[in-house]
Amino acid sequence: MSGAVSAVTAGDVLQLVRDGEASSRGDVARLTGLSRTAVAARVDALVAARLVTETESPGTGVGRPPKRLEFEAGAGLVLAAAIGRSRAQLTVCDLTGRVLAAGEHEQEVGQGPDDVLPRAVDRLRALLLEVGADPADVLGIGVSIPGTVDPIAGTSLNSAIMRGWDGVPIAPYFASLSAAPVVIENDTNVIALAELDAHLTRYQDALIVKASTGLGAGIVAGGALQHGARGAAGDIGHVKYRGASDVPCRCGEVGCLEAAAGGWALVRDLTAHGRSVSHVRDVVALALEGDVVARRAIRGSGQAIGEVLAAAVTLLDPAVIVVGGDMAPAYDLLVAGLRETLYRDATTVAARDLDVLVASHGADSGARGTAVLALRRVLSPAAIDERLNRALRAVRV
C-alpha cells in the first residue's frame, strides 16, 4: 500500500460520503485505493461515532446489493451567532446546515462584547431548549462580527467601528453554554461562505459585497476565500473616496467611502431631508415605496461603491460580484448606480463579462454563512480524525 493511500483517513472517507462521491464501501475502495480491510476499519469507526449510517440498498435481482452509506446529519449540532452593528441573528443547525431553530433581536449600536455576547448566548440556550437539544450535542459554534478579525486568536482586530471589542477573546463568552470550539469570522466573509452551495458553484473568482450599515467585500480567488496577510482584505468601506473628501467617517478618519455610501451615512442624509429613519432598512423601505430622496440616495450609494470597486475589479478580475446586506432588497436601484461607475472606470477586459448578482440567501446570508463556518471547522477531515482518536483513547482508558 502506498504512503498516499495509507494516509487516507476516516475523516477523508466521511468527506467523500458528505460530498456524495461515495455511497458504498466499494465506492470508497475505488476512490481511495484502500484495501477492503482498511475501508472497513474507517467506515466502522464512522458508524460507531454515529457520523455515518449503513442501510440496505434496493435489490437488483443479481447478487447481494451493497449497503448504502449515508451521512448522519443528526449526529450533532452547530450554533451560529451572526453579530451585526444593530442586530444579532442566532441559529441552531444540524450537520447539513439545516436550520432547526432561529431567532434575532435588535441591539443598540456601539455596545461592547459584555452587553452583546451574553444576550446572544442566552438566546442560543433558549433555542436549544426549543428543539429539545442538550448543549453536549453542540459540536461547534460560529460567530461573525463586523470589521477585521483574527481567526487564530478569536478576537476583533484593531477595528475602529467595533470599539471595546479589540483583542477581546470571543470563545470565553460561550463557555457557559458549550465546551465546543468557537470559530470567528468577518461578517462579509460569511456571506461568501453562504454562497458555496449557490453562486460559488458556478464561479471560482468573486467579489462578495456587503452593503449595509457599513460596507465590506469578501474576496474569493480560485475558489478560496482570501483574508490577506493581516486578515484585513476587503475593507472597502474605509478606502478613501473623492466624493467624501471632507466628510468625517465613524472610524475617526475623513473621506472614507462609508462616509458617503454606507447605510449609516444614508440614514444621516435622509434625516437631514426630514425623513424619519433610524436604520438603512428604513431607507430601503422608503425607496421601495417610491420615495424619490431615498431612491436617489441608494442609487448614489451604488455609484460610489462602483467607483471604488472598479479598481478592485481591474486588479482581481473576478467573474462575478455578489451583492448582499441590508441594501440588497433595493438591488435594482443599488446596482444600477454601481454598474454606471464600475463599467465606466474598470478596464474593458475585466468588466466585459462581469456578472453582478444578488446574494442567494437574502437576509439569512449572514446566519447561514456563520453556520457554514462552524461546519467547515468541525467536519473537516482533521477534526473528525481527532474526534475519533479521542473516543478511542477514552475506550482504552
C-alpha positions in Angstrom: 0.0 0.0 0.0 1.5 3.4 -1.0 2.0 6.1 1.5 -0.6 8.3 -0.2 -3.2 5.5 0.1 -2.4 4.7 3.7 -2.7 8.4 4.5 -6.4 8.4 3.6 -8.2 8.7 7.0 -11.7 8.2 8.3 -12.1 11.9 8.1 -11.3 11.8 4.4 -13.8 9.0 3.9 -16.5 11.0 5.7 -15.8 13.9 3.3 -16.4 11.6 0.3 -19.7 10.5 1.8 -20.8 14.0 2.6 -19.9 15.2 -0.9 -22.0 12.4 -2.4 -19.0 10.9 -4.1 -19.1 7.6 -2.1 -22.3 5.9 -1.3 -20.9 2.4 -0.5 -17.8 0.7 0.8 -17.0 -0.3 -2.8 -17.1 3.4 -3.8 -14.7 4.2 -1.0 -12.3 1.5 -2.1 -12.4 2.6 -5.7 -11.9 6.3 -5.0 -9.1 5.9 -2.4 -7.3 2.7 -3.4 -7.7 1.4 0.2 -8.0 -2.3 0.8 -11.2 -3.9 1.9 -9.9 -4.3 5.4 -8.7 -0.6 5.6 -12.1 0.6 4.2 -13.9 -1.5 6.8 -11.8 0.0 9.7 -12.6 3.5 8.6 -16.2 3.0 7.9 -16.8 1.1 11.1 -15.2 3.9 13.1 -17.6 6.4 11.5 -20.6 4.2 12.1 -19.6 3.7 15.7 -19.4 7.5 16.1 -22.9 7.8 14.6 -21.5 10.0 11.8 -22.4 7.5 9.1 -25.2 5.0 8.8 -25.4 2.0 6.6 -28.8 1.0 5.1 -29.8 -1.8 2.8 -29.9 -0.7 -0.9 -32.8 -1.8 -3.1 -32.1 -5.2 -4.7 -31.3 -5.5 -8.4 -32.0 -9.2 -8.6 -28.3 -10.0 -9.2 -26.3 -10.8 -6.1 -26.4 -9.1 -2.8 -26.8 -5.3 -3.1 -24.2 -3.2 -1.3 -25.2 -1.4 1.8 -25.7 2.3 1.3 -23.5 4.8 3.2 -25.3 8.0 4.4 -24.0 10.9 6.4 -25.9 11.2 9.6 -27.0 14.9 9.8 -28.4 14.4 13.3 -25.1 13.3 14.8 -24.7 16.7 16.4 -25.5 20.4 16.1 -23.7 23.7 15.3 -24.7 27.1 16.6 -24.4 30.3 14.7 -24.3 33.9 16.0 -24.2 36.5 13.3 -23.5 39.7 15.2 -24.1 42.9 13.3 -23.8 46.5 14.5 -27.5 46.8 15.2 -28.9 43.2 15.0 -27.9 39.7 16.0 -29.2 36.6 14.2 -28.9 33.2 16.0 -29.5 29.7 14.7 -29.3 26.1 15.7 -28.4 23.8 12.7 -27.9 20.2 12.1 -24.7 18.9 10.4 -26.0 19.7 6.9 -26.7 23.3 7.9 -30.4 22.8 8.0 -31.9 25.4 10.4 -33.7 23.7 13.3 -34.4 26.9 15.2 -33.7 30.6 14.7 -34.1 34.0 16.4 -32.9 37.5 16.1 -33.0 40.7 18.1 -32.1 44.3 17.7 -29.3 45.9 19.8 -28.0 49.3 20.4 -25.3 50.4 18.0 -21.9 50.7 19.7 -22.4 48.1 22.5 -19.4 46.2 23.7 -19.0 42.4 23.9 -20.1 42.3 27.6 -23.5 43.6 26.5 -23.9 41.8 23.2 -22.5 38.4 23.6 -24.2 37.3 26.9 -27.5 38.2 25.3 -26.6 36.1 22.2 -25.6 33.1 24.5 -28.9 33.3 26.4 -30.9 33.3 23.1 -28.9 30.3 21.8 -29.6 28.5 25.1 -33.3 29.1 24.6 -33.2 27.9 21.0 -31.5 24.7 22.2 -34.3 24.1 24.6 -36.8 24.9 21.9 -35.5 22.0 19.8 -35.1 19.7 22.8 -31.3 19.5 22.4 -28.6 19.3 25.0 -25.5 21.5 25.0 -23.5 18.3 24.8 -24.9 17.8 21.3 -23.2 21.0 20.1 -20.0 20.3 18.1 -19.1 23.8 17.1 -20.1 27.5 17.4 -19.6 30.0 14.6 -19.5 33.7 15.3 -19.3 36.6 12.8 -18.8 40.2 13.6 -18.1 43.4 11.6 -14.6 44.6 10.9 -11.3 42.9 10.8 -10.9 39.7 12.9 -8.0 37.5 13.9 -9.5 34.0 13.5 -6.5 32.3 15.2 -6.7 34.4 18.4 -10.5 34.5 18.1 -10.7 38.3 18.5 -11.7 41.5 16.8 -8.5 43.1 15.4 -7.9 46.9 15.7 -11.4 47.8 14.4 -12.4 51.4 14.8 -16.1 50.5 14.2 -16.2 47.9 17.0 -15.0 50.0 19.9 -14.4 48.0 23.0 -14.0 44.7 21.1 -10.3 44.9 20.1 -8.3 42.0 21.4 -11.2 40.6 23.4 -11.4 36.8 23.1 -14.8 35.7 21.9 -14.8 32.0 22.9 -14.9 32.5 26.7 -18.4 34.1 26.4 -19.8 30.8 25.1 -18.0 28.6 27.7 -21.1 28.5 29.9 -23.2 27.2 27.0 -20.9 24.6 25.5 -17.4 23.3 25.5 -17.5 23.1 21.7 -14.8 25.1 19.7 -15.7 28.6 18.7 -14.6 30.0 15.3 -14.8 33.6 14.4 -15.0 35.4 11.0 -15.8 38.7 9.4 -19.4 39.4 8.6 -18.8 39.9 4.9 -16.7 36.8 4.5 -19.5 34.6 5.9 -21.8 35.8 3.1 -19.2 34.4 0.8 -19.4 31.1 2.7 -23.2 31.1 2.4 -22.7 31.2 -1.4 -20.7 27.9 -1.5 -23.8 26.0 -2.4 -25.1 28.7 -4.7 -23.3 31.3 -6.9 -19.9 29.9 -6.0 -20.7 26.5 -7.5 -20.5 28.4 -10.9 -17.8 31.0 -10.2 -14.3 30.4 -8.8 -13.4 34.1 -8.6 -15.8 36.5 -7.0 -16.2 39.7 -5.0 -18.9 39.5 -2.3 -20.1 43.0 -1.4 -22.0 43.6 1.8 -23.9 46.9 1.5 -25.4 47.5 4.9 -24.8 49.9 7.8 -21.2 49.5 6.8 -19.5 48.4 3.6 -17.2 45.4 3.0 -16.1 43.0 0.4 -15.2 39.3 0.6 -12.6 38.1 -2.0 -12.8 34.6 -3.5 -9.9 33.7 -5.7 -9.6 30.2 -7.3 -12.5 29.0 -5.1 -10.7 30.0 -1.9 -11.7 32.8 0.5 -8.8 35.3 0.8 -8.1 37.0 4.1 -4.8 38.8 3.4 -1.7 39.0 5.4 -3.4 40.6 8.4 -6.9 39.5 7.9 -7.9 42.9 6.6 -8.6 42.0 3.0 -11.8 43.6 1.6 -12.3 46.5 3.9 -13.5 48.8 1.1 -15.7 50.9 3.4 -12.6 52.7 4.6 -10.9 53.3 1.3 -10.6 57.0 0.6 -13.3 58.2 -1.8 -13.1 61.6 -3.6 -16.8 62.2 -3.1 -16.3 62.2 0.7 -13.1 64.1 0.8 -14.1 66.4 3.7 -16.7 64.2 5.4 -16.0 62.6 8.8 -16.3 58.8 9.0 -17.4 56.9 12.0 -14.0 55.3 12.1 -12.5 58.7 13.1 -10.9 59.4 9.7 -12.1 61.7 7.0 -13.0 60.9 3.4 -13.9 57.1 3.6 -16.3 55.5 1.2 -18.6 54.7 4.0 -19.0 58.4 4.9 -20.8 58.9 1.5 -22.2 55.5 0.8 -22.6 53.4 3.9 -26.0 52.7 5.4 -25.4 54.9 8.4 -24.5 57.8 6.0 -27.8 57.3 4.1 -29.7 57.5 7.4 -27.8 60.7 8.2 -28.6 62.2 4.8 -32.3 61.3 4.8 -32.8 62.5 8.3 -31.4 65.9 7.1 -34.1 65.8 4.4 -36.8 65.3 7.0 -37.3 61.6 6.7 -38.0 59.6 9.9 -35.4 56.8 9.5 -33.1 55.1 12.1 -31.6 52.3 10.1 -30.7 51.7 6.5 -33.5 49.2 6.4 -35.9 52.1 6.8 -34.2 53.9 3.9 -34.6 50.8 1.7 -38.3 50.5 2.7 -38.9 54.2 1.7 -37.1 53.6 -1.6 -39.2 50.6 -2.4 -42.3 52.6 -1.6 -41.2 55.2 -4.2 -39.7 57.9 -2.1 -37.6 60.0 -4.5 -35.0 61.1 -2.0 -34.5 57.5 -0.7 -34.2 56.1 -4.2 -31.7 58.8 -5.2 -29.7 58.0 -2.0 -29.5 54.3 -2.7 -28.6 54.8 -6.4 -25.9 57.3 -5.3 -24.5 54.8 -2.8 -24.2 52.3 -5.7 -22.4 54.8 -7.8 -19.9 55.5 -5.1 -19.4 51.8 -4.4 -18.9 51.1 -8.1 -16.3 53.7 -8.4 -14.2 52.1 -5.6 -14.9 48.6 -6.8 -13.7 49.4 -10.3 -10.1 49.4 -9.1 -10.7 46.0 -7.3 -12.3 44.5 -10.4 -9.3 45.7 -12.6 -6.8 44.3 -10.0 -8.5 41.0 -9.2 -10.5 40.2 -12.4 -13.5 38.4 -10.7 -16.1 36.6 -12.8 -19.0 37.9 -10.6 -19.9 40.5 -8.0 -22.5 39.2 -5.4 -24.3 41.9 -3.5 -25.8 41.2 -0.1 -26.5 43.1 3.1 -29.4 45.3 4.2 -29.4 47.3 0.9 -29.8 44.2 -1.2 -33.6 44.3 -1.2 -33.2 47.5 -3.3 -30.9 45.6 -5.6 -32.1 47.1 -8.8 -31.6 50.7 -7.6 -28.2 50.0 -5.9 -26.8 48.0 -8.8 -28.0 50.5 -11.4 -25.7 53.0 -9.8 -22.9 50.5 -9.2 -22.9 49.4 -12.9 -22.7 53.0 -14.1 -19.4 53.8 -12.5 -18.0 50.3 -12.4 -18.2 49.8 -16.1 -17.0 53.4 -16.7 -13.9 53.1 -14.6 -12.8 49.4 -14.7 -10.7 48.2 -17.6 -12.8 46.9 -20.5 -11.3 43.4 -20.4 -12.0 43.0 -16.6 -15.6 44.3 -16.8 -16.7 42.8 -20.2 -18.2 39.6 -19.0 -18.6 40.5 -15.3 -21.8 39.3 -13.8 -23.5 41.3 -10.9 -25.9 39.2 -8.9 -27.9 39.5 -5.7 -26.9 37.2 -2.7 -28.7 33.9 -2.9 -29.9 33.6 0.7 -31.1 37.2 1.3 -31.4 38.4 4.9 -30.4 34.9 6.1 -27.0 35.0 4.3 -25.0 36.1 7.4 -26.5 33.4 9.7 -26.3 30.8 7.1 -22.7 31.5 6.3 -21.8 31.6 10.0 -23.2 28.1 10.4 -21.2 27.0 7.4 -18.1 28.5 9.1 -18.7 26.2 12.1 -19.5 23.2 10.0 -16.3 23.6 7.9 -14.3 23.5 11.2 -16.0 20.6 13.0 -16.5 18.4 9.9 -13.0 18.9 8.4 -11.1 15.6 8.0 -8.6 16.7 10.6 -11.4 17.5 13.2 -13.2 14.2 12.5 -10.0 12.2 12.9 -9.2 14.0 16.2 -12.7 13.2 17.4 -12.4 9.6 16.6 -8.9 9.4 18.2 -10.3 11.0 21.4 -13.1 8.4 21.5 -10.5 5.6 21.0 -8.3 6.9 23.8 -11.3 7.1 26.1 -12.1 3.5 25.5 -8.5 2.4 26.2 -8.5 4.3 29.5 
